[in-house]
Amino acid sequence: MAIYPCCFSFLLVSLFVSFCYAEIRLTEIRHDDRPIIPFDEFGFTHSGRLELNVSNIALSNQNPDLDMSKVGFFLCTRDAWMQVLLQIEDGYINCALNSDFVKLVFEFKQLKGKSNSFNTVYQENTADQYTLVFANCLSHVKVSMDVRSAMYNLDGKEKHRDYLSAGKTILPRVYFIFALVYFTLAGIWIYVLYLKRLTVFRIHLFMLAVIILKAVNLLCEAEDKSYIKRTGSAHGWDVLFYIFSFLKGVMLFTLIVLIGTGWSFLKPYLQDKEKNVLMVVIPLQVVANVAQIVIDETGPFGHDWMVWKQVFLLVDVVCCCAVLFPIVWSIKNLREAAKTDGKAAVNLMKLTLFRQYYIVVICYIYFTRVVVYALVTITSYKYLWTSVVAGEVATLAFYVFTGYKFKPEPHNPYFVIDDEEEEAAAEQLKLEDEFEL
Ligand SMILES: *[C@@H]1O[C@H](CO)[C@@H](O)[C@H](O)[C@H]1NC(C)=O
């Protein structure tokens, strides 16, 4: 059973992940001697703006003869950055600020008199994805300052500010549509439960809760993104979004474990080792969500961003692998039961169902973790939303499959099966044994 290849390629691909954020961001730089400090990345359209407000500037060296044209902010695309690095390597220039591949936003020599702050608006009319970068080419000079950066595009005729990056500006609509789809699914599920109310198990109500949480979570995400789009900050919607993300994450993983163990429709209780899986997965989900919040709030170039990113990925991999074990145990138990209790046909049916479920869970995890991240890295910044859609479609397919396969049905193990069917099933189980499928 291929648990490990999935985890491994997941780790591999995640190393190449990149994100881009777009909110108004406040950053405090304190006694920093890094020659290059990257800030946020943003996809500009033809009417992009960068608003930069820097205050409390202080250099560790107060010498008035310092060459202040070697300190400043610029915008740069990834390709241009490669060219700049080449130029520096060739000795053609000695400071990124001097390269003609970068777009100079502000040089500190423009600071007037004794002023220790500046405000500037930079217009970017060439559509592309840029990173705001601070360069300090003075050696042994530490910089302190408070940076407020806001990047946005001016949209439509009314020139509304759009704080979402070019490839993400339709995300609020995308999330809203998916939220509607899940609310519809919840409605359908309630109807199915009502029709088959005599054979409804507790697991079916649990599934209903998971669908509703997913729908509410998408709604919060739509509102969160739409608020950022209009104002550049999340203003509380992110809190709701994180709460529902957490609940949804815990419930979904629990649901996969419960279905995987056959809880409530194969057996009423969980075994100890199955409970242990839940004991591992649920606290890890707490950690994963804390990491996610820190990642979102600090931006890709914060000090500890990479650490939290790795924590998140590691925890996610462990959770994904952990939920597979109960399914494997169930498959093993069913195979053993098939040999001993003589009800070959019924057991074969269940066995097939659990194997399908196992494969679908692996595909779901693989697609939402590996393929979607790969898509993020290979698609152009203008189409970043497509990876979100791909991930949501895969998730939707997983929910629909789970609901369809495990819908309430009369699970009567004594339903009539004629001898021929029973024999054929026994034969197939024997065959499987020989090949150890
Ligand atoms: C930042 O600078 C811009 C351009 O001068 C100015 O319009 C804006 O009000 C400033 N914002 C803050 C918060 O100081």
The ligand as a Gaussian input file, in Angstrom:
#p B3LYP/6-31G(d) Opt

LIG

0 1
 C        1.459000      57.310000       2.525000
 O        1.957000      58.146000       1.514000
 C        0.999000      58.555000       0.554000
 C        1.727000      59.342000      -0.523000
 O        2.312000      60.475000      -0.018000
 C       -0.102000      59.358000       1.224000
 O       -1.074000      59.716000       0.277000
 C       -0.730000      58.513000       2.306000
 O       -1.694000      59.234000       3.018000
 C        0.320000      57.990000       3.277000
 N       -0.291000      57.087000       4.201000
 C       -0.034000      57.077000       5.517000
 C       -0.748000      56.081000       6.331000
 O        0.754000      57.870000       6.021000

